[in-house]
Amino acid sequence: MYTVPKLEDYSAESLDRAANELRKALESEAHDVNTAAQFKEFRDRWWSRKSGIKAQINKVWLGNAPLDQKPKVGFWLNLLAMEIEEKLEETQGAVAVYESALTLAAKEDWTGVISRPLADRLDISLPGIQRPIGVKHPVLRVMDEIVAVFKAMGYSVGEGPEVETDYYNFESLNFPPNHPARDTQDTLFIAGQESKPARDRLLLRTHTSPVQIRTMEQQPPPVRIVIPGKVHRNDPLDATHSPVFHQVEGLAVDTNITFCDLKGTLDHAMKALFGSSVKTRFYPSFFPFTEPSADMQVSCIFCGGKGCRKCKFSGWIELLGCGMVDPNVFDFVKQNGYDSSKISGFAFGMGVERIAILKYEVEEIQLFYEGDVRFLEQFA
Amino acid sequence: MRILPTWLREFVKVAADDRQLAEDLTSAGIAVESVQEENGATIYEMDLTTNRVDAMNHYGVAREASAIYDVDLKPVEPKLPKPKVRRIAPPNISGPIGMTSLTEQMEAAAATLDTDAFPIVIEDAQGCARYTARIVRNVKIGPSPQPVASRLELLGSRPINNAADATNYALNELGHPTHAFDLDLLEGGTIIVRRAREGEVLKTLDGVDRKLSTGDLVIADEKKPVALAGVMGGFDSMITERTKNVLIESAWFDPATVRSMAKRHLMHTDASHRFERGADWGITPLACDRVAELILASAGDELHGGQIDTVARRAERASIALHRSEVNRILGIDFDEDEIQRILGRLGFGVTRNAEGDFRVQVPTWRLDVEREVDLLEELARIHGYNQFPNTLPAFTGAVVTLPDEPKNAKVRETMLALGYDEAISITFISEQEAKAFGGGEPLAIANPLSEEAGYLRTSLIPGLLDMVGYNLNRGNANVRLFEAGEVFEKLGDGSIEDERRHLGFVATGDAIAKSVHSLAQPHTFFHMKGDVEELLAAFEYQKLHFDDQTPPYFHPGRSARALMDGGTVACFGQLHPDVAAARKFRQEIYIAELMLDRLYRHSLCEPRYQRISKFPTVERDFSFIFDEALTFERIRSAVEELRLAELQQFVPAEIFRGEKVGPGKYSVLLHTEFQSNERTLRDDEVAQWSAQIVAKLESLGGVLRAQ
């Protein structure tokens, strides 16, 4: 049975030793307490105001401490007292559980392991209390995935304004004024621009490509950027069109970039996005700001290339446009180190909605912009 | 556009079947979108890129096939009978490439004048570089022969008569638009290509009277315009069953001129489509002869005179130097000399090799898209086959840089998601009415909006969010929490500068905590919204954050607040004004918030800082006070703050009562305080003294202490 010893000295080691002995005794006595009666006895022995061990340590240890040590010892005893109190509470809780189990055992003649009182049991099959968290928009979620793939390949993220000038959206991307290729863009123009020079007139960017020029104006080569962003076209919202959509653009410029690198980079990115078994193939295409230009297809991510409804039974899905940066584009940033006879580069751009539609089998693009929570919350 | 493989095969001998041919063409950039069978014939539906107008016809596609398979392309050589009258020599135009003077043209025309020949005068050499014509007499206008008619039908055009069909057939074969006039309806025995005069009117083939202006280029006889150059012929000179004599026009018109005319008159025809994109300057004589051959074969009986070929300016293509080193630098692989010669030669380029093993390449007149060395590289790459190039990854010497706002955007977004708001994207456009109601500055109008309701760029994210709330409520989704981070727009200064700023908007309605078997529902309130705003703002560094009631008029005046961080407005939030809600037919309370992220982002994100956790006990004291309703908690809080009690760790309102016991115009508040020191256990007398200070301070605000 533990009794409070006298302390020989008040060094830190001695205090630690004394405290550890006390804790050991407290632990072992608490362990033997099962019934309410035992607990009362235990509590009196440790906590009784006059003769309890708590009172004794105050009297014996603090009382005999040298005067200059008293504050330190007082503080230390406070902490020990808190430990004793915690242990008392804990033991009391355990006793309550034990007692009610005993009652139960008596009532039902149940002699199993004493662990949980049935009276306090919950129907754990009821649903939990949920604190719902919000859901990322499916389009932005897909956009994040694409950006992450290119970040991992050493691309920095670039950005630019949604209201652009004619210069950045068209002219510097080798769309000359009055060129038919401009017609394909269904551009929305800002009103009241007539007094400005044509290249300064504002419009809603029709693609994220203007950020290519903006980036090259800011930063000499080498460049590797990936540009996620919102773009606008003059298309009313319906099942297959939206005036608002998103693109991810990419640009790599250096002294050593070739058409083979363009193919290899996109092939690698598609495998990272859709799985290593995905194949890519490239077709000649036309974009004013790349030469040679290409459309890239991936083997159908649903049927693996055998042919299904989603790939219109072709085994392939068209996913993005790309090409080697046209020297005319470099000429617009020549003074910043982009001499097309010394450097080369590739660029690519993909529509995020298109990929999201494919991936999640969403029938109508307008679902992305209606904000219906029954739709959005499916993408948790 | 449609292509018939049987027609192609008249020009190239290809072993591959129709499906394989379609695939191989597609791989080389001559995209066959679909292969269909119709009346026993295979039809390719083509999807060609806008730069490849030269291949939007059978001969052009055949040329591509000849390059792909390295087989000969059969030349088109119209067989024409000897003209009835003496052959007229073509105008002898020598000298450098460029403009030919009007006098030279007139002289050339006069020299060839014949009773039956038509002098052709080009007054506008910029608009019309070349005009070739022929005359066929004593034709019998009637239906086209079966082979011609059925091919045109397969291509989707309706046969009209043998003369008109001949031009259409030649267009599909060679890609060059031509026109047939009723010769006898042309007055004055001459053709003049000139600018229209202000006020002239021309009835075009579609029966519409076109008011002309000086921007229009017309084909005219001596008296009047007879065709809108490169766009559409005139109604009054068209071929009819009564036509006896025909003049065939095969000309080259300037792309920009035709484009502006087509735009002005809102006409898009096969001819304008072709000329706008750049026709083949060199093919006009061949196309002219081919049409003549076709007309003679079905309708004509005499060819009169020779070819009248008037050249106002020459438009041959330049030659380009092609370096093998450049091929490797851009494409990444070496091409051997033979392959370069073979590919370019088959496509009609003139290739000469120089001593260094490099090339000089003469571009054919039909390839207006090829101007530079890099354009030749694309020709090599696409005929070689894009998929024949290996996939490689480039080495890179740069570093990855993070945008300054990227971590802030991420923090805001993850906080909104954690607070239970779903991310949404709304349409960027709002109506004029909304732009006025939901924005401070002057909105940016769109010149060509989708609709009147979408005439402006959004000045706030709130209207878009309210639209989405409406959408949900109308479908029975009563509990909605949405947020959107996006750009808002307005004009700055004198209106010439546009300003684009990032905002965060969020909206909540219905239950903050849903009803369940465990608890009752808890509806959204102003204080839920405020808590969410506080949570967002807490991520940023600031000295002082305070709230006032200065909010825009679309907020409920008594239930909304503005947050100022170090004196600058960063957010407005609260209940939507009941009138605005009623106008949108909302029958439940809507809470909205808008954060000006551009301003908030001037503050840096909080760096976590560790503070030692006190080992000493906390002392708690509660005070029950009665205050006037007018006295806000902010006044109470800042008064106590002024006391600068270092050990006062917590000061919060615990309970608020109103009612009879408290009296009208008053409220009772239970204030909970906690004192704690890092260095010592606090003494009773210290705490008593601080409590007295607090009581005195609050009494000075007019508070009455009820209990302590």
Interface residues (C-beta under 8 A of the other chain):
Chain A: N78 L79 L126 P127 I129 Q130 R131 P132 I133 G134 V135 K136 H137 V139 L140 K151 G154 Y155 S156 V157 G158 E159 P161 E162 V163 N178 P180 A181 T184 L188 F189 I190 A191 G192 Q193 K196 L202 L204 P222 V223 R224 K230 H232 N234 D235 P236 L237 P243 V244 A252 D254 N256 I257 T258 F259 C260 D261 K263 G264 T265 D267 H268 R281 F282 Y283 P284 S285 F286 E291 P292 S293 A294 M324 D326 P327 S344 F368 Y369 E370 G371 D372 V373 R374 L376 E377
Chain B: T26 S27 A28 G29 A31 T49 T50 N51 R52 A256 R259 S260 E276 R277 R329 I330 L331 G332 I333 R372 V374 D375 L377 E378 A381 R382 Y386 N387 F389 P390 N391 T392 L393 P394 A395 F396 T397 G398 V400 V401 T402 L403 E406 R413 M416 L417 A418 L419 G420 Y421 D422 E423 A424 I425 S426 I427 T428 F429 L444 A445 I446 A447 N448 P449 L450 S451 A454 L457 L465 D467 M468 V469 Y471 N472 R475 N477 N479 V480 R481 L482 F483 G486 E487 F489 G495 S496 E498 E500 A514 S516 V517 H518 S519 K615 T681
